[in-house]
Amino acid sequence: MTLLLRNAEVDGRRVDVRVRDGRVVAVEAAGPDRSLRPSTSVGPAGPGRAAGSGGAHRPGSPAGPDEVVDCGGGALLPGLVDHHLHLHALAAARRSVRAPADHAALAAVLAAAEADAHGWVRGVGYPGDDLDAAALDRLHPDRPVRIQHRSGALWVLNAKALAAVGPTDHPGVERGPDGTPTGRVLRADDWLRSRLPASAPPDLSALGAELAALGLTALTDATPDLEPGAAASLTAVPQRLTLLGVPLGAEPPAGAVAGPYKIVLADSGLPTLDELVGRIREAHAVGRSVAVHSVTRESLVLLVVALREAGVRTGDRIEHAAVVPAELVGELPAVVTQPGFLTDRGDLFRRETPAAEHGDLYRCASLVAAGVPLALSSDAPYGPVDPWEVIAAATTRTTPDGAALGPAERLTARAALDRYLAEEPGGPPRRIAPGLPADLVLLHDPLAEALRRPTAEQVRAVWIGGELRT
C-alpha cells in the first residue's frame, strides 16, 4: 500500500509526504502537480477546505501511489501519545451512568438507569464524599448499585450490593463504630471484581476508534497488576500499546510492550520506606523502571527519599505528581501529569487546598524550567480523555469557576502539544521523517492557526501504520 499526502504543512513547510508499507519513505517540497481526481478516502474537509483526492495516473508516467490525499495546507503531525489512561475503566464508564452530586438528581438517574445482564446498576464520577450505603439505599434500594467516586479510588455499595458481594473481608472495606460495613470500599478493585458476577472484558475496538478520532495513535494503559487475560484484551485497540501493569518477570501480550512497572502509593496506607525501596529495587533488578502513583505531598516526599536510597533508573517516572512542593521540583525523575483535572474540577481544588499551595498543583512550567522530563496525559476516565482539551487546559489552567489556578505553571500551546508527541516522557517530540512509522494526524488548518484554539474538531484524518483510521 502506498499513500501520497500532498500539500501538507510539516514543521512550517509545505511538503508532500510519501508512505509505503506503513512507513514514511519521503518528505519532499510540495510539487505543483494538482491533476488529481476527487476521492472520499478521508472525511469531509469542511466549508472552504480542500477535500481528499484520489491518485490520477497519467499515460506514460511512472505508476503513482494507491491513494492520494490533498491536505490543503493543513498541518500533518505525528500521532499523539496518551502516556497514562485506563482502557477497561474507560470502556466501563461508557456503559455506566454519570453520578451527579445532588442526591435528588442522583436518585432520578439511578431510577432511569438500565441494569447490566446481572441486574446491577453502575455509576461513575460521583464528586462528593458524603455517600455511603445508608444514603444510597435512601436513593435506590431496589437493585444492587455501586457508584465510583470520580477519583477512581473509592466505590460505594448499597445494601443489596453489599449482600451480593458476600463476606466483606478486605482491609479496604470501611466499617462503622459497631464493625458494620458502611458501603464504602477503598482501593479494592481486584477484590470487588472477584465478588461481582463474572463477565468477559469489554470489547475495546469501538473505544480504540473513538480515541483514534482524537488523534491518539499510541496509548499507555496505567492499570496496575494486570492479569494475563485482561492484558491481552487491551490489544484490541488499533493504537500502539504500552502496559505499566505487566507483572515483574511476566511477558506482555503480543501486540503490546511492557513499560515501567506500576507502583501505587495509596494515601490510605502508605508503605514503609524500606518496603518502597525494596519494590523499586526489585523492579530495577529485572530491568524495569518504575512508574509510581503519587497524588499527595506525603507520598511524594516518601518517593523522593526512596529513590535517593534505591537509585534512579532511566525511565523511572511519577504518575500524576498532583502536589509538588517547590523544594522538591529539582529532585524528580520524569513526571506524567494531567492539567485537564484543573478544567474539570479545579474549583474543588481551590476550595480544598490552602491558597499558598495552589501553585504546587499539577505543575508544568516549573518542571520544564528545572529540566524535569514531562509528559501530559488524560488519566481517563478519571480526567478528560480528549488530548486537545488537556493541551488547552495546560495553556490556560482555567477552572470551572472561570479563574486560573497556578497561572505561573502555564505552558504555551506548542509546548503542551510537544508533551503529547514524545515517544517517552521528556523525550524530544517526534517528527515526520523517512523511515519512521506512518502514525499521522492531519489537521484542517496550519498548526499555528489550530493551536490558537486547540480542539479535536481540527482533526481531519488519522493513520496508524499507514492505515486510515478516521
C-alpha positions in Angstrom: 0.0 0.0 0.0 1.4 3.4 -1.0 0.0 6.8 0.0 0.8 10.3 -1.0 -0.2 13.2 1.3 0.1 16.3 -0.9 0.5 19.9 0.1 0.8 19.3 3.9 2.3 21.6 6.4 5.1 19.9 8.2 7.4 21.8 10.6 6.3 25.1 8.9 7.0 23.9 5.4 4.6 22.8 2.6 5.6 19.3 1.6 4.5 16.1 0.0 4.8 13.0 2.3 5.0 9.6 0.8 4.1 6.4 2.7 4.8 2.8 1.8 4.1 -0.3 3.8 3.2 1.6 6.9 6.3 3.8 7.0 7.2 7.3 5.8 9.5 6.9 2.8 9.9 10.6 1.7 9.2 14.1 2.8 9.7 16.4 -0.2 9.0 20.0 -1.1 5.3 20.2 -2.3 5.1 19.8 -6.0 3.0 21.8 -8.4 1.1 18.9 -9.9 -2.6 19.0 -8.9 -4.0 16.7 -11.6 -6.0 14.7 -9.1 -9.4 13.2 -9.2 -11.9 13.5 -6.3 -11.9 10.9 -3.6 -13.7 10.1 -0.4 -10.7 8.5 1.2 -10.8 10.9 4.2 -13.6 12.7 5.9 -15.1 15.9 4.6 -12.7 18.8 4.8 -15.4 21.3 5.7 -16.5 24.5 4.1 -13.8 26.3 2.2 -11.3 23.5 2.8 -9.7 21.1 0.3 -11.1 17.7 0.0 -9.3 14.4 -0.2 -8.2 13.3 -3.6 -7.5 10.0 -5.3 -4.5 9.3 -7.4 -4.5 10.1 -11.2 -2.1 8.1 -13.2 -1.2 9.9 -16.5 -0.3 7.7 -19.5 3.4 7.4 -19.9 4.2 8.4 -16.3 5.5 6.0 -13.6 2.9 4.2 -11.6 1.5 6.5 -9.0 0.5 5.8 -5.4 -2.5 3.8 -4.5 -4.1 6.7 -2.8 -3.5 10.5 -2.8 -4.8 13.0 -0.3 -4.6 16.7 -0.9 -4.0 18.1 2.6 -4.9 21.7 1.5 -2.1 23.2 3.6 -3.4 21.6 6.8 -0.8 20.6 9.5 0.4 17.0 9.3 1.6 15.8 12.8 3.0 12.6 14.2 0.3 10.8 16.1 -0.4 11.8 19.7 0.5 9.7 22.6 -1.5 9.4 25.8 1.0 8.3 28.4 -1.5 7.4 31.1 -5.1 6.2 30.9 -7.1 3.2 31.9 -8.8 1.5 28.9 -11.0 -1.1 30.7 -12.2 1.6 33.1 -12.9 4.0 30.3 -14.9 1.4 28.4 -16.8 0.6 31.5 -17.5 4.3 32.1 -19.1 4.4 28.7 -21.6 1.8 29.9 -22.3 3.5 33.2 -24.4 6.4 34.4 -22.8 9.7 35.5 -23.5 10.2 39.2 -24.3 13.9 40.0 -23.6 15.4 43.4 -27.2 16.4 44.0 -29.0 13.5 45.7 -32.4 14.1 44.2 -30.8 14.2 40.7 -28.8 11.1 41.5 -32.0 9.2 42.6 -33.6 10.1 39.2 -30.5 9.0 37.3 -30.4 5.6 39.1 -34.2 5.1 38.6 -33.8 5.6 34.9 -30.6 3.6 34.6 -30.5 0.3 32.6 -29.1 -2.5 34.7 -26.4 -4.9 33.3 -27.2 -8.5 32.5 -26.9 -9.4 36.1 -29.2 -6.7 37.4 -26.5 -4.3 38.7 -26.5 -0.6 38.2 -23.1 1.0 37.8 -22.4 4.7 38.3 -19.2 6.7 38.0 -17.9 10.2 38.6 -19.6 11.0 42.0 -17.8 14.2 43.1 -18.7 14.2 46.9 -17.6 12.4 50.0 -21.0 12.1 51.6 -22.3 8.9 50.1 -22.5 5.6 52.0 -24.7 2.5 51.9 -27.4 4.1 54.0 -27.6 7.2 51.9 -27.6 5.1 48.7 -30.4 3.0 50.0 -32.5 6.1 50.5 -31.9 6.9 46.9 -32.2 3.5 45.2 -32.8 0.4 47.4 -34.4 -1.9 44.9 -31.4 -3.0 42.8 -27.7 -3.6 43.7 -25.9 -0.4 43.0 -22.2 0.5 43.0 -21.0 4.0 42.4 -17.4 5.0 41.9 -16.0 8.3 43.2 -14.5 10.4 40.5 -11.0 9.9 41.9 -11.4 6.2 40.9 -10.2 5.1 44.3 -13.5 4.6 46.1 -16.6 2.5 45.4 -19.9 2.9 47.4 -22.3 0.0 47.5 -25.9 -0.1 48.7 -27.3 -2.8 50.9 -28.3 -5.1 48.1 -24.8 -4.8 46.6 -23.1 -5.5 49.9 -25.2 -8.6 50.3 -24.4 -9.8 46.8 -20.6 -9.5 47.2 -20.6 -11.7 50.3 -18.2 -11.6 53.2 -16.5 -8.1 53.4 -13.1 -9.5 54.3 -10.9 -6.8 52.7 -8.9 -4.1 54.6 -10.3 -1.5 52.1 -13.8 -2.1 53.3 -14.7 0.8 55.7 -16.6 -0.1 58.9 -18.6 1.9 61.3 -18.1 2.0 65.1 -20.0 -1.2 65.5 -17.9 -3.0 62.8 -20.7 -3.0 60.2 -19.5 -2.2 56.7 -20.5 1.4 55.7 -20.7 0.5 52.0 -17.5 2.5 51.2 -14.7 0.3 49.7 -11.3 2.0 49.1 -8.7 0.7 46.7 -10.1 -2.8 46.5 -10.9 -3.1 42.8 -9.5 -6.6 42.3 -11.3 -7.9 45.4 -14.5 -6.3 44.4 -14.2 -7.6 40.8 -13.7 -11.1 42.2 -17.0 -10.8 44.0 -19.1 -9.5 41.1 -20.9 -11.7 38.6 -18.4 -13.0 36.1 -18.2 -11.1 32.8 -15.8 -11.0 29.9 -13.5 -8.0 29.4 -15.2 -5.3 27.3 -14.6 -5.2 23.5 -12.3 -2.2 23.1 -12.4 -1.9 19.3 -15.0 0.9 19.3 -13.2 2.7 22.1 -10.0 2.5 20.1 -11.7 4.1 17.1 -13.0 6.9 19.3 -9.5 7.6 20.6 -8.1 7.5 17.1 -10.6 10.1 16.0 -9.0 12.4 18.7 -5.6 11.9 17.0 -4.2 9.3 19.5 -2.1 6.7 17.8 -0.3 5.4 20.9 -1.5 4.7 24.4 -0.1 3.7 27.8 -2.5 1.8 30.0 -1.7 2.5 33.6 -3.8 -0.1 35.3 -1.6 -1.9 37.8 -1.2 -5.7 38.3 -2.8 -6.9 35.0 -3.9 -10.5 34.8 -2.9 -12.2 31.5 -6.4 -12.3 30.1 -7.1 -8.7 30.9 -3.7 -7.6 29.4 -4.4 -9.5 26.2 -7.8 -8.0 25.8 -6.3 -4.5 25.8 -4.6 -5.2 22.5 -7.9 -4.9 20.7 -7.3 -1.2 20.2 -5.6 -0.2 17.0 -3.1 2.1 18.8 0.5 1.1 19.7 0.2 0.0 23.2 2.4 0.1 26.3 1.3 -1.5 29.6 2.5 -0.4 33.0 0.7 -3.3 34.8 2.6 -6.2 33.4 3.8 -8.1 36.5 7.6 -8.3 37.1 9.0 -11.3 35.3 6.0 -11.7 33.0 5.9 -11.1 29.3 3.5 -8.6 27.7 0.8 -10.0 25.4 1.5 -10.0 21.6 0.8 -6.5 20.3 1.9 -4.6 23.4 5.1 -3.7 25.2 5.8 -3.6 28.9 6.5 -0.1 30.2 7.8 0.9 33.6 6.4 -1.2 36.5 3.4 0.5 38.2 3.5 1.1 41.9 0.6 2.7 43.6 1.3 4.8 46.7 -2.2 4.7 48.2 -2.8 7.5 50.6 -5.0 5.2 52.8 -2.0 3.0 53.6 1.5 4.2 52.5 4.2 1.6 52.6 7.2 1.9 54.9 10.3 3.4 53.4 12.0 0.1 53.4 9.1 -1.6 51.6 9.0 1.0 48.9 12.8 0.9 48.4 12.5 -2.9 48.2 9.8 -2.7 45.5 11.8 -0.2 43.4 15.0 -2.3 43.7 13.1 -5.4 42.7 11.9 -3.8 39.5 15.3 -2.3 38.7 16.9 -5.7 39.2 14.9 -7.3 36.4 15.4 -4.4 34.0 12.2 -2.5 34.6 12.0 1.2 35.6 9.1 2.2 37.8 6.0 4.4 37.4 4.9 5.5 40.8 1.4 6.9 41.5 1.7 9.9 43.8 -1.1 12.4 44.4 -0.2 13.9 47.8 2.7 15.8 49.4 3.3 12.9 51.8 3.5 10.2 49.2 5.8 12.4 47.0 8.2 13.0 50.0 8.3 9.3 50.6 9.0 8.5 47.0 11.8 11.1 46.7 13.5 9.6 49.8 13.0 6.1 48.4 14.6 7.0 45.1 17.6 8.5 46.8 18.1 5.2 48.6 17.2 2.8 45.7 18.8 4.9 42.9 17.1 6.2 39.8 17.0 4.2 36.7 16.4 5.7 33.2 12.7 5.6 32.6 11.6 6.0 36.2 8.6 8.3 36.4 6.0 9.7 38.7 2.4 9.3 37.7 0.3 12.4 38.4 2.6 14.4 40.8 -0.6 16.2 41.7 1.1 18.1 44.5 4.8 19.1 44.2 6.3 21.4 46.8 8.8 23.9 45.2 11.7 22.4 47.2 11.2 19.0 45.6 11.0 20.2 41.9 14.7 19.6 41.3 14.7 16.1 42.7 12.1 14.5 40.5 12.6 11.9 37.7 10.2 12.1 34.7 6.6 13.3 35.5 3.4 12.3 33.7 0.8 14.8 34.8 -2.8 15.8 34.0 -3.6 19.5 33.8 -7.0 18.5 32.4 -8.1 18.0 36.0 -7.9 21.7 36.5 -10.6 22.5 34.0 -12.6 19.5 35.1 -12.6 20.1 38.9 -10.1 22.8 39.7 -12.7 24.8 41.6 -12.8 22.0 44.2 -9.0 22.0 44.4 -9.1 25.8 45.0 -11.6 25.3 47.9 -9.9 22.3 49.4 -6.2 23.3 49.0 -4.6 26.1 51.0 -4.0 29.2 48.8 -0.3 29.0 49.5 -0.2 25.6 47.8 -2.2 26.4 44.7 1.0 26.7 42.6 2.0 23.2 43.7 -0.9 21.5 41.9 -0.2 19.7 38.7 2.9 21.7 38.0 4.0 22.0 34.3 6.1 25.1 33.5 8.3 25.0 36.6 9.1 21.3 35.9 10.1 22.1 32.3 12.3 25.0 33.6 14.0 22.7 36.0 14.8 20.2 33.3 12.3 17.6 34.6 11.2 15.3 31.8 7.4 16.0 31.4 4.6 14.3 29.6 0.9 15.3 29.6 -1.9 12.7 29.7 -5.5 12.2 30.5 -5.9 9.6 33.3 -9.2 8.8 31.5 -11.8 8.0 32.6 -11.0 10.0 35.7 -9.9 13.0 33.7 -10.9 14.4 30.3 -9.7 11.9 27.6 -9.6 14.5 24.8 -5.8 15.4 24.3 -6.8 18.8 22.8 -8.8 19.6 25.9 -5.7 18.7 28.0 -3.5 20.9 25.8 -5.9 23.8 26.2 -6.0 23.3 29.9 -2.2 23.4 30.1 -2.3 26.8 28.4 -5.0 28.4 30.5 -5.2 26.4 33.7 -8.7 27.8 34.0 -11.1 26.1 36.4 -14.8 25.6 36.1 -15.5 28.8 38.1 -13.5 30.8 35.5 -10.3 31.6 37.4 -6.8 30.4 36.7 -5.2 28.0 39.2 -1.4 28.3 39.4 -1.2 30.6 36.3 2.6 30.6 36.5 2.6 26.9 35.6 1.0 27.6 32.1 2.7 26.2 29.0 2.5 27.5 25.5 0.2 25.5 23.3 3.2 24.3 21.3 5.0 23.2 24.4 1.9 21.4 25.6 1.4 19.7 22.2 5.1 18.6 22.3 4.4 16.7 25.5 1.9 14.6 23.6 4.2 14.0 20.7 7.2 12.5 22.6 7.8 8.7 22.5 8.8 8.8 26.2 8.1 11.4 28.9 10.5 14.2 28.4 11.8 12.9 25.1 12.0 15.0 22.0 8.8 15.5 20.1 8.6 13.0 17.3 8.9 14.4 13.8 7.7 13.2 10.4 10.8 11.8 8.7 11.7 8.9 6.3 12.0 5.5 8.0 9.5 6.3 10.8 6.1 4.6 11.3 3.3 6.4 9.4 1.4 7.3 12.6 0.0 10.6 11.3 -2.7 13.2 12.2 -3.9 15.6 9.5 -5.5 18.8 10.8 -7.8 21.1 8.8 -5.7 24.2 9.4 -2.0 25.1 9.6 -0.6 24.4 13.1 -0.3 28.0 14.3 -4.0 28.5 13.5 -5.0 25.2 15.0 -3.2 26.0 18.3 -4.9 29.3 18.8 -7.9 27.2 19.9 -6.9 23.6 20.5 -9.9 21.4 19.7 -10.5 17.9 18.4 -12.6 19.4 15.7 -9.3 20.2 14.0 -8.6 16.6 13.4 -9.4 15.7 9.8 -7.8 12.2 9.3 -5.7 9.8 11.3 -3.4 7.0 10.0 -1.8 4.3 12.2 0.9 2.4 10.5 -0.2 3.9 7.2 -3.8 2.6 7.6 -6.6 5.2 7.7 -8.4 5.1 11.0 -10.8 8.0 10.8 
